Amino acid sequence: LLDEVITVSTDEICAAVKDIFEDTRAIAEPSGAVSLAGLKAYAAREAKRTGALIAINSGANMNFDRLRHIAERAEIGEHREALLAVTIPEKPGAYRAFIELLGRRAITEFNYRYSDPKAARIFVGVQLSEGDAEKRQIIAMLSEHGYPVLDMSDNELAKLHIRYMVGGKAPGLGDELIFRFQFPERPGALLKFLNSLSADWNISLFHYRNHGADYGRILAGIQIPRAQRGQLTKRLDALGYPYWSESDNPAYLSFLAEMPAAV
């Protein structure tokens, strides 16, 4: 007889695929990992910490395209990552203040593009060590400091599409320079970068996503007067992070740079 049916989310299934791989180095297909995802949900609901629980896993119908999606969603399914939409002031120093407020928590994703002279809307991922309880604490802390915040961790539109669409051409950024950076994947690396910049320079674009490597790949836009560009180069060299100027890259010019006025 069937006692009950337990439903699980896509993210929880992805987390189960990752669990099986980490324990056995075998890659299960999502429909095969559903049993483990359901078992984990049952164990959490019943607060079972001891005893034998058995899940029947079958199937290895997997390809690399599907693995990419699973890797992207597994941390959310394990409640080890929070995705938040936060509004902060659009002014120099605002990003530094926001990152300092998060403390030593690891940033897993950061997407932003200048769009408004007063408010900056950012899509940020934060690594969690205490699950949903910590996520609620972070949201409460941000709200107490005056940051409007929305939890996007369970928003399918945000996870499937919006996170990849933050950006576009921004008007009035004639003094913008674009750089690619490699940051070491350790707490404090982003804050070190922000502290190396002058308080008078505004960040107009920032894109980062943790990919599990020893270093992170970052795309950043910095608004800086032409007369101060030599000072920027000196500061970036002193920072010690590998970087490349991309202001003349055709991809940037096609999709992110302000279009020149028609003659």
Backbone bond lengths (Angstrom), bond angles and torsions (degrees), N, CA, C in turn:
res aa  C-N    CA-C-N  psi(-1)  N-CA   C-N-CA  omega(-1)  CA-C   N-CA-C  phi
1 L - - - 1.451 - - 1.526 109.87 -
2 L 1.315 115.29 151.09 1.459 121.80 178.41 1.518 109.20 -91.01
3 D 1.329 116.70 122.88 1.461 120.85 -179.50 1.523 112.15 -81.62
4 E 1.326 117.22 -43.72 1.464 119.68 -179.49 1.518 110.00 -167.66
5 V 1.318 115.75 168.64 1.464 123.27 175.21 1.526 108.01 -118.80
6 I 1.321 116.16 130.14 1.458 121.72 177.78 1.523 108.25 -111.29
7 T 1.304 117.02 127.99 1.463 120.83 178.08 1.526 109.85 -100.38
8 V 1.330 115.44 148.32 1.462 121.39 179.74 1.524 108.95 -134.28
9 S 1.325 115.84 159.59 1.462 121.20 -179.01 1.526 110.82 -87.91
10 T 1.326 115.50 166.65 1.464 120.65 175.28 1.521 110.87 -58.04
11 D 1.327 116.73 -41.45 1.463 120.30 -179.22 1.527 111.42 -63.90
12 E 1.332 117.31 -37.95 1.467 120.50 178.55 1.526 111.19 -68.02
13 I 1.328 117.59 -34.86 1.467 120.56 175.78 1.527 109.87 -66.23
14 C 1.328 116.89 -42.95 1.468 120.34 178.10 1.524 110.72 -60.94
15 A 1.331 116.54 -39.59 1.468 120.24 178.06 1.526 110.56 -64.12
16 A 1.335 117.54 -36.70 1.467 120.93 179.09 1.528 110.97 -67.40
17 V 1.336 117.54 -39.50 1.468 120.58 175.78 1.523 109.84 -58.62
18 K 1.325 115.94 -43.03 1.464 120.19 179.05 1.529 111.06 -65.26
19 D 1.336 117.70 -41.04 1.471 121.17 178.56 1.527 111.10 -58.74
20 I 1.332 115.71 -45.91 1.469 119.98 -178.81 1.525 110.31 -62.97
21 F 1.330 116.09 -42.15 1.463 119.21 179.63 1.527 111.29 -64.18
22 E 1.329 117.20 -43.69 1.465 119.75 -177.82 1.521 112.14 -66.86
23 D 1.340 117.80 -29.95 1.465 120.67 -179.27 1.524 112.70 -85.43
24 T 1.337 117.37 -34.23 1.466 120.18 -170.76 1.523 114.10 -123.73
25 R 1.336 117.66 -10.09 1.466 123.44 -172.64 1.530 111.55 59.42
26 A 1.322 116.04 26.93 1.463 122.47 173.23 1.524 108.21 -112.75
27 I 1.324 116.23 143.47 1.462 120.94 -177.70 1.523 109.16 -106.04
28 A 1.316 116.13 113.82 1.464 121.67 179.70 1.522 110.01 -90.05
29 E 1.317 116.25 150.70 1.458 118.94 172.80 1.530 108.78 -74.80
30 P 1.334 118.31 155.78 1.466 120.35 -177.04 1.523 114.16 -54.79
31 S 1.343 117.76 -42.28 1.467 118.89 -179.10 1.521 111.43 -67.13
32 G 1.334 117.59 -25.83 1.452 120.43 176.20 1.513 112.31 -77.04
33 A 1.341 116.11 -32.06 1.464 120.80 -178.80 1.521 112.76 -81.70
34 V 1.339 117.49 -7.50 1.464 120.35 178.98 1.529 111.04 -56.97
35 S 1.329 116.83 -37.10 1.467 119.54 -177.90 1.522 111.32 -61.93
36 L 1.337 117.20 -42.38 1.461 119.75 178.47 1.526 110.88 -68.64
37 A 1.326 117.30 -39.20 1.462 119.94 177.90 1.528 110.48 -60.44
38 G 1.339 116.30 -42.57 1.461 119.80 177.79 1.512 112.24 -66.68
39 L 1.338 116.69 -39.28 1.462 120.08 178.21 1.528 110.80 -62.50
40 K 1.328 116.92 -41.77 1.471 120.25 178.71 1.529 110.96 -64.20
41 A 1.340 116.44 -39.65 1.464 119.72 178.57 1.529 110.70 -65.01
42 Y 1.339 116.22 -40.79 1.462 120.65 178.37 1.527 110.86 -64.56
43 A 1.340 116.57 -45.25 1.463 120.29 -179.04 1.520 111.25 -62.95
44 A 1.342 116.46 -38.67 1.466 119.70 178.98 1.524 110.94 -67.88
45 R 1.326 116.01 -40.52 1.469 119.84 -179.42 1.519 111.89 -66.12
46 E 1.335 116.32 -40.22 1.459 121.25 -177.44 1.523 112.85 -90.31
47 A 1.340 115.94 -0.04 1.473 121.35 -179.32 1.524 111.45 54.82
48 K 1.337 116.54 41.97 1.467 121.09 -179.99 1.521 110.02 -84.86
49 R 1.317 116.44 117.64 1.458 122.26 179.48 1.525 112.48 -111.01
50 T 1.326 117.49 -15.40 1.464 121.35 -179.26 1.520 109.27 -132.11
51 G 1.333 115.82 170.11 1.455 120.79 178.79 1.518 111.20 92.94
52 A 1.328 115.43 168.29 1.463 121.70 -177.11 1.522 110.28 -95.34
53 L 1.316 116.32 128.60 1.460 123.30 174.46 1.527 107.06 -124.95
54 I 1.316 117.18 132.44 1.463 121.25 -173.05 1.528 110.00 -120.97
55 A 1.327 115.71 131.59 1.461 122.02 173.75 1.522 108.06 -120.88
56 I 1.323 117.29 133.69 1.461 121.99 178.46 1.522 108.31 -92.04
57 N 1.318 115.22 118.81 1.463 121.26 -177.64 1.522 109.27 -111.73
58 S 1.324 117.00 133.91 1.465 119.87 178.75 1.521 108.89 -147.01
59 G 1.320 115.28 149.44 1.458 120.24 173.60 1.512 113.29 99.43
60 A 1.340 115.43 137.60 1.465 121.47 176.77 1.524 109.83 -136.48
61 N 1.328 115.34 38.67 1.461 121.02 -179.56 1.532 108.56 -80.51
62 M 1.325 115.83 82.89 1.457 121.68 -172.33 1.522 109.55 -133.78
63 N 1.338 116.40 147.56 1.457 121.14 173.12 1.522 109.02 -137.66
64 F 1.323 116.93 170.22 1.459 120.43 -174.14 1.524 112.08 -67.29
65 D 1.328 118.23 -33.32 1.461 120.01 178.20 1.525 110.75 -61.00
66 R 1.327 116.60 -41.27 1.461 120.30 179.39 1.527 110.85 -70.86
67 L 1.320 117.26 -34.45 1.462 120.53 178.73 1.524 111.62 -60.51
68 R 1.316 116.38 -36.32 1.464 119.90 179.72 1.528 110.53 -60.19
69 H 1.323 116.71 -43.66 1.464 120.79 178.86 1.526 110.85 -66.19
70 I 1.329 116.87 -41.91 1.465 120.94 -178.99 1.524 110.76 -62.76
71 A 1.334 116.54 -44.80 1.459 119.91 179.98 1.526 111.22 -62.16
72 E 1.332 116.81 -35.13 1.463 121.34 -178.88 1.521 112.17 -68.53
73 R 1.332 116.59 -29.84 1.465 119.36 -171.13 1.530 114.48 -107.15
74 A 1.333 117.85 -9.76 1.466 120.24 -172.77 1.525 112.81 -63.19
75 E 1.335 117.64 -41.13 1.461 119.64 -176.89 1.528 111.54 -65.40
76 I 1.329 116.67 -35.24 1.466 119.47 176.75 1.522 109.59 -67.06
77 G 1.338 116.39 -40.55 1.459 120.07 178.82 1.511 113.11 -63.45
78 E 1.329 117.20 -28.27 1.462 121.94 177.45 1.525 112.02 -88.41
79 H 1.330 116.81 1.84 1.470 122.38 -177.17 1.527 110.98 59.30
80 R 1.342 114.78 36.97 1.463 120.12 177.25 1.524 111.92 -109.17
81 E 1.328 116.05 6.28 1.459 120.03 178.14 1.522 109.08 -146.97
82 A 1.332 115.87 138.52 1.459 122.08 174.49 1.520 108.45 -115.35
83 L 1.328 116.56 136.39 1.459 122.25 175.16 1.523 108.02 -109.63
84 L 1.328 116.19 122.98 1.459 121.21 -173.45 1.524 110.94 -129.00
85 A 1.322 115.96 143.47 1.464 122.42 169.65 1.523 106.75 -104.72
86 V 1.322 116.31 117.49 1.463 121.45 -173.49 1.522 109.33 -125.60
87 T 1.321 116.29 140.11 1.461 121.96 175.18 1.521 108.88 -107.01
88 I 1.332 115.94 124.66 1.460 121.71 179.28 1.526 108.34 -125.77
89 P 1.326 118.44 163.74 1.469 119.75 179.11 1.525 111.58 -62.98
90 E 1.318 116.64 142.46 1.463 121.55 176.57 1.525 108.34 -90.56
91 K 1.326 115.27 84.59 1.460 120.68 -179.94 1.522 108.93 -159.10
92 P 1.340 117.49 155.56 1.467 119.86 178.42 1.525 111.32 -56.89
93 G 1.323 116.32 137.28 1.456 121.71 178.94 1.512 114.85 92.39
94 A 1.343 117.75 -12.38 1.465 120.13 -176.71 1.525 111.47 -67.08
95 Y 1.333 117.79 -37.02 1.462 120.27 -179.48 1.516 110.99 -69.04
96 R 1.323 115.63 -39.51 1.461 119.08 178.45 1.532 110.21 -61.28
97 A 1.328 116.90 -43.94 1.464 120.67 179.92 1.527 110.94 -63.23
98 F 1.329 116.89 -39.02 1.463 120.97 -179.98 1.526 110.93 -66.29
99 I 1.326 117.43 -46.75 1.466 121.45 -179.38 1.528 110.57 -65.17
100 E 1.323 117.13 -39.58 1.467 119.95 177.92 1.524 111.05 -62.18
101 L 1.328 116.90 -35.08 1.461 120.62 179.53 1.532 111.12 -65.39
102 L 1.327 117.11 -34.45 1.468 120.62 178.97 1.527 112.12 -73.32
103 G 1.320 117.28 -14.42 1.459 120.76 176.22 1.515 112.56 70.20
104 R 1.336 116.66 -137.97 1.463 122.25 -175.46 1.525 112.78 -87.88
105 R 1.304 117.65 7.38 1.466 119.50 178.45 1.525 109.85 -65.31
106 A 1.323 116.07 139.88 1.461 120.99 -179.86 1.524 109.91 -77.03
107 I 1.330 116.06 133.79 1.459 122.29 174.32 1.525 107.77 -87.91
108 T 1.323 117.70 122.96 1.461 121.52 -178.63 1.522 112.70 -96.36
109 E 1.327 116.70 -18.89 1.461 120.73 -178.07 1.520 108.31 -160.88
110 F 1.333 115.96 143.70 1.460 119.51 178.17 1.521 107.61 -151.97
111 N 1.333 116.94 113.04 1.457 121.99 -179.21 1.523 109.60 -125.51
112 Y 1.325 115.38 127.72 1.466 119.84 -178.99 1.519 109.21 -157.85
113 R 1.335 115.83 145.08 1.454 122.44 171.41 1.520 108.25 -144.65
114 Y 1.313 116.89 134.21 1.464 121.65 178.46 1.524 109.95 -54.24
115 S 1.349 116.00 132.05 1.462 119.68 178.45 1.518 113.14 -145.97
116 D 1.345 117.69 -13.35 1.460 120.97 -174.96 1.525 108.39 -148.54
117 P 1.329 118.88 138.27 1.471 120.02 -177.32 1.523 114.49 -71.29
118 K 1.333 118.49 -11.95 1.458 120.53 -176.50 1.527 113.68 -113.59
119 A 1.338 117.53 -34.39 1.466 120.38 -174.02 1.521 110.69 -128.18
120 A 1.337 115.95 135.55 1.460 122.46 175.84 1.521 108.54 -108.06
121 R 1.314 116.78 125.08 1.464 121.69 179.98 1.524 108.41 -105.13
122 I 1.324 115.61 118.48 1.460 120.51 -174.27 1.525 110.19 -118.48
123 F 1.322 114.87 148.97 1.464 122.95 175.05 1.519 105.72 -111.11
124 V 1.330 117.29 113.70 1.459 120.47 -171.05 1.524 110.72 -129.70
125 G 1.328 115.50 139.37 1.460 121.92 173.53 1.517 109.37 -107.62
126 V 1.330 116.73 137.92 1.464 122.07 -178.34 1.523 108.70 -127.80
127 Q 1.320 116.45 130.68 1.464 120.95 177.99 1.521 110.33 -72.75
128 L 1.333 115.90 136.65 1.460 121.95 -179.00 1.522 110.25 -112.47
129 S 1.315 115.98 142.45 1.465 120.54 174.24 1.521 111.72 -112.26
130 E 1.350 116.70 -13.22 1.464 120.88 -178.57 1.525 111.91 -126.43
131 G 1.323 116.99 26.66 1.452 121.96 171.71 1.516 115.19 65.64
132 D 1.333 114.85 -149.05 1.460 120.94 -174.51 1.525 112.78 -63.97
133 A 1.324 117.47 -28.96 1.466 119.68 178.36 1.526 110.21 -62.17
134 E 1.323 116.34 -42.09 1.465 119.91 178.35 1.525 110.63 -68.25
135 K 1.327 116.81 -37.34 1.469 119.65 177.97 1.521 110.63 -60.75
136 R 1.318 116.96 -43.57 1.468 119.75 178.06 1.525 111.11 -63.39
137 Q 1.325 117.09 -36.77 1.464 120.51 177.73 1.526 111.04 -64.13
138 I 1.330 116.47 -41.61 1.465 120.59 179.94 1.523 110.35 -64.14
139 I 1.331 116.73 -45.74 1.466 120.53 179.90 1.524 110.58 -61.42
140 A 1.331 116.84 -42.78 1.464 120.56 178.99 1.526 111.03 -63.92
141 M 1.329 116.52 -41.44 1.465 120.69 -179.91 1.528 111.08 -63.73
142 L 1.335 116.87 -44.61 1.459 120.16 179.50 1.527 110.92 -63.64
143 S 1.322 116.07 -41.85 1.466 120.14 179.34 1.523 111.14 -63.36
144 E 1.327 116.58 -40.80 1.469 120.59 179.54 1.523 111.89 -63.26
145 H 1.336 116.81 -28.37 1.465 120.58 179.43 1.528 112.11 -92.49
146 G 1.320 116.60 11.98 1.455 120.42 172.73 1.508 116.30 87.38
147 Y 1.346 117.68 13.81 1.460 120.56 178.75 1.533 110.08 -95.78
148 P 1.324 119.43 114.86 1.474 119.52 171.23 1.529 109.36 -61.68
149 V 1.336 117.15 131.46 1.462 120.46 -174.61 1.522 110.11 -140.71
150 L 1.333 115.63 139.76 1.459 123.07 175.85 1.523 108.47 -123.17
151 D 1.333 116.75 135.65 1.463 121.89 177.10 1.526 108.78 -82.87
152 M 1.335 116.96 116.71 1.460 122.65 -179.03 1.527 112.50 -105.35
153 S 1.323 117.40 8.53 1.463 120.93 -173.09 1.525 112.73 -63.09
154 D 1.331 118.08 -28.85 1.463 121.71 -179.45 1.525 112.20 -112.29
155 N 1.317 116.94 15.22 1.459 121.67 -178.02 1.529 109.12 -94.82
156 E 1.336 116.77 107.85 1.462 120.69 -175.46 1.524 112.36 -63.68
157 L 1.336 117.73 -39.14 1.463 119.98 178.60 1.524 110.45 -60.49
158 A 1.328 116.25 -43.18 1.466 120.47 -179.67 1.523 111.14 -65.10
159 K 1.338 116.99 -42.53 1.465 120.63 -175.44 1.524 112.57 -74.99
160 L 1.325 116.73 -33.17 1.460 119.87 -176.85 1.526 113.11 -87.18
161 H 1.341 117.48 -32.46 1.458 119.32 -169.97 1.531 114.73 -131.05
162 I 1.334 117.42 -54.21 1.459 120.18 -168.98 1.521 112.13 -60.51
163 R 1.324 117.86 -37.75 1.468 120.76 -178.10 1.527 111.53 -59.81
164 Y 1.346 117.01 -26.02 1.460 120.76 -179.60 1.530 112.60 -94.93
165 M 1.330 117.31 -2.93 1.462 120.61 -173.68 1.523 113.00 -114.61
166 V 1.332 117.61 5.63 1.461 120.48 177.91 1.524 107.80 -70.18
167 G 1.315 117.31 117.15 1.459 119.49 -179.25 1.510 111.89 147.62
168 G 1.309 115.64 -154.87 1.451 121.34 -177.53 1.519 110.71 115.43
169 K 1.302 114.78 179.30 1.461 120.73 -179.43 1.522 109.49 -77.80
170 A 1.321 116.48 132.84 1.462 121.81 -178.58 1.526 109.17 -114.11
171 P 1.330 117.55 130.42 1.470 119.89 -179.32 1.525 111.77 -76.61
172 G 1.318 115.46 153.82 1.457 120.73 172.67 1.508 115.50 74.11
173 L 1.345 118.21 26.38 1.463 121.04 -178.68 1.525 110.89 -116.72
174 G 1.308 116.43 48.15 1.452 120.17 -178.91 1.512 113.97 -66.24
175 D 1.341 117.38 -19.14 1.466 120.85 -179.40 1.527 112.18 -100.15
176 E 1.339 117.92 19.64 1.463 121.98 -177.35 1.526 111.23 -83.88
177 L 1.331 115.85 135.25 1.460 123.11 170.51 1.525 108.49 -116.93
178 I 1.331 116.62 143.72 1.463 122.08 -177.08 1.528 109.50 -115.30
179 F 1.335 115.31 133.72 1.459 121.23 179.48 1.517 110.34 -134.88
180 R 1.336 115.34 146.42 1.463 122.02 165.69 1.518 108.04 -100.70
181 F 1.340 115.85 139.41 1.457 121.31 179.17 1.523 110.34 -128.42
182 Q 1.319 115.30 156.64 1.459 121.99 165.23 1.523 107.22 -116.39
183 F 1.346 115.41 114.07 1.459 121.35 178.38 1.521 109.14 -99.71
184 P 1.321 119.02 143.15 1.471 119.35 170.31 1.523 109.75 -65.47
185 E 1.335 117.01 138.96 1.467 121.19 -179.55 1.524 109.69 -80.72
186 R 1.312 115.84 80.92 1.459 120.79 176.45 1.519 108.88 -151.48
187 P 1.334 117.46 151.59 1.465 120.23 179.20 1.524 111.02 -57.62
188 G 1.318 115.76 138.42 1.455 120.80 177.66 1.512 114.73 95.12
189 A 1.340 118.58 -11.73 1.468 120.63 -177.39 1.525 111.22 -65.65
190 L 1.331 117.03 -41.37 1.461 120.21 179.55 1.521 110.73 -66.82
191 L 1.324 117.19 -43.11 1.462 120.44 -179.82 1.531 110.59 -63.69
192 K 1.324 117.47 -36.57 1.462 120.77 177.03 1.522 110.22 -61.34
193 F 1.328 116.44 -41.04 1.463 120.67 177.48 1.526 110.94 -62.80
194 L 1.329 116.89 -47.15 1.463 120.49 -178.47 1.524 111.49 -63.59
195 N 1.324 116.70 -37.64 1.462 120.18 -179.98 1.527 112.14 -69.95
196 S 1.332 117.04 -19.52 1.462 120.01 179.72 1.526 112.20 -79.05
197 L 1.332 117.11 -14.60 1.461 120.99 -178.38 1.524 110.78 -90.66
198 S 1.312 115.57 152.64 1.464 120.45 175.73 1.525 109.66 -67.34
199 A 1.326 116.07 145.67 1.464 120.74 178.24 1.522 111.85 -65.51
200 D 1.330 117.57 -14.42 1.467 121.52 -179.33 1.523 112.72 -88.61
201 W 1.341 117.88 -8.55 1.457 120.54 -177.74 1.521 109.65 -95.79
202 N 1.307 115.79 136.49 1.465 120.90 -177.66 1.524 110.64 -103.27
203 I 1.337 116.07 136.87 1.464 120.78 173.58 1.525 107.89 -85.38
204 S 1.313 116.51 120.94 1.462 121.65 -175.36 1.523 112.86 -104.21
205 L 1.323 117.45 -11.21 1.465 122.12 179.26 1.519 108.25 -156.78
206 F 1.333 115.83 141.04 1.465 119.21 174.93 1.518 108.42 -153.22
207 H 1.328 116.15 126.44 1.463 120.50 178.30 1.520 109.26 -137.24
208 Y 1.334 115.22 126.06 1.464 121.04 -179.43 1.520 109.01 -152.12
209 R 1.328 116.65 142.59 1.455 122.38 171.86 1.515 108.64 -146.04
210 N 1.333 116.69 129.49 1.458 121.61 177.65 1.528 109.45 -67.55
211 H 1.345 116.62 129.37 1.461 121.43 -179.98 1.522 112.24 -118.61
212 G 1.322 117.18 14.71 1.452 120.40 175.92 1.515 114.71 79.03
213 A 1.329 118.44 10.99 1.458 121.47 178.75 1.529 109.78 -93.09
214 D 1.347 115.83 178.63 1.463 120.33 177.99 1.520 111.71 -75.92
215 Y 1.311 117.10 -14.77 1.460 121.00 179.13 1.525 109.32 -136.60
216 G 1.318 115.72 154.07 1.457 121.52 179.00 1.515 110.82 -104.61
217 R 1.321 116.18 149.59 1.463 122.39 179.12 1.523 108.40 -103.34
218 I 1.320 116.01 123.74 1.458 121.81 -174.51 1.515 109.89 -125.95
219 L 1.325 116.01 139.08 1.460 122.32 169.85 1.517 106.69 -114.24
220 A 1.330 117.41 126.01 1.462 120.96 -176.16 1.518 110.42 -134.63
221 G 1.330 115.33 141.76 1.454 122.26 172.46 1.518 109.26 -111.41
222 I 1.321 117.03 135.32 1.464 121.94 -177.94 1.521 108.25 -128.84
223 Q 1.331 116.25 125.98 1.458 121.16 174.62 1.522 108.74 -87.06
224 I 1.331 115.91 121.39 1.459 120.06 -175.86 1.527 109.42 -150.22
225 P 1.326 118.01 132.65 1.468 120.13 177.52 1.528 110.99 -59.35
226 R 1.316 116.11 147.63 1.461 120.69 -176.91 1.527 111.69 -56.78
227 A 1.326 117.39 -36.26 1.463 120.62 -177.46 1.526 112.64 -66.89
228 Q 1.347 117.80 -18.45 1.464 120.91 -177.34 1.529 113.11 -103.54
229 R 1.307 118.28 6.39 1.464 120.54 -175.32 1.525 112.39 -67.63
230 G 1.315 117.15 -32.29 1.458 119.64 175.79 1.520 111.28 -64.18
231 Q 1.326 116.21 -37.11 1.464 121.04 177.56 1.529 110.62 -65.02
232 L 1.339 116.37 -38.64 1.464 120.19 177.86 1.525 110.61 -62.23
233 T 1.324 117.06 -45.25 1.464 120.65 -179.88 1.525 110.95 -59.01
234 K 1.328 117.17 -42.68 1.465 120.69 179.32 1.525 110.88 -62.45
235 R 1.325 117.07 -41.30 1.466 120.03 -178.63 1.525 111.49 -68.78
236 L 1.322 117.29 -39.45 1.463 119.96 179.20 1.526 110.85 -67.96
237 D 1.323 116.81 -38.17 1.467 119.81 176.78 1.527 110.64 -63.60
238 A 1.338 116.38 -40.87 1.464 120.39 -179.58 1.525 111.52 -69.21
239 L 1.325 117.12 -28.17 1.461 121.22 -179.85 1.526 111.32 -61.77
240 G 1.330 116.57 -38.37 1.461 120.18 176.26 1.515 115.45 90.20
241 Y 1.334 118.82 1.52 1.460 121.00 176.13 1.530 108.89 -87.26
242 P 1.333 119.07 133.56 1.471 119.49 175.32 1.527 110.50 -58.21
243 Y 1.337 116.34 137.13 1.462 119.02 179.63 1.520 110.09 -148.84
244 W 1.343 114.69 157.63 1.455 122.52 -179.11 1.524 108.64 -137.08
245 S 1.317 117.14 134.92 1.461 121.07 174.96 1.526 109.05 -76.92
246 E 1.340 116.28 130.55 1.465 121.18 -178.20 1.529 112.02 -124.79
247 S 1.329 117.19 19.06 1.465 120.14 -175.74 1.526 112.70 -65.19
248 D 1.336 117.27 -22.34 1.465 120.84 178.98 1.525 112.46 -104.38
249 N 1.328 116.70 8.37 1.461 120.12 -179.31 1.532 109.69 -67.82
250 P 1.333 118.96 130.30 1.469 120.22 -177.96 1.526 113.68 -61.60
251 A 1.335 118.31 -27.80 1.464 119.97 177.55 1.529 110.23 -66.44
252 Y 1.330 116.37 -43.32 1.466 120.25 176.63 1.526 110.78 -64.67
253 L 1.333 116.95 -45.64 1.457 120.55 -178.03 1.528 111.69 -63.75
254 S 1.326 117.39 -31.62 1.464 120.85 -177.30 1.525 113.01 -78.42
255 F 1.352 117.32 -37.36 1.459 119.49 -169.22 1.527 115.40 -117.02
256 L 1.335 118.99 -18.22 1.462 119.98 -173.49 1.521 114.27 -124.60
257 A 1.324 118.19 -26.75 1.462 120.79 -174.94 1.521 110.92 -77.68
258 E 1.329 114.94 151.14 1.458 120.22 175.52 1.519 109.42 -67.29
259 M 1.327 116.48 133.22 1.456 120.50 179.78 1.524 109.90 -71.60
260 P 1.342 118.25 135.97 1.461 119.74 176.83 1.521 111.06 -65.19
261 A 1.309 115.29 148.95 1.464 119.80 -179.38 1.524 110.47 -64.46
262 A 1.326 115.43 141.24 1.465 120.46 179.29 1.525 109.82 -68.22
263 V 1.327 115.81 139.87 1.465 120.99 -179.47 1.527 109.26 -92.90
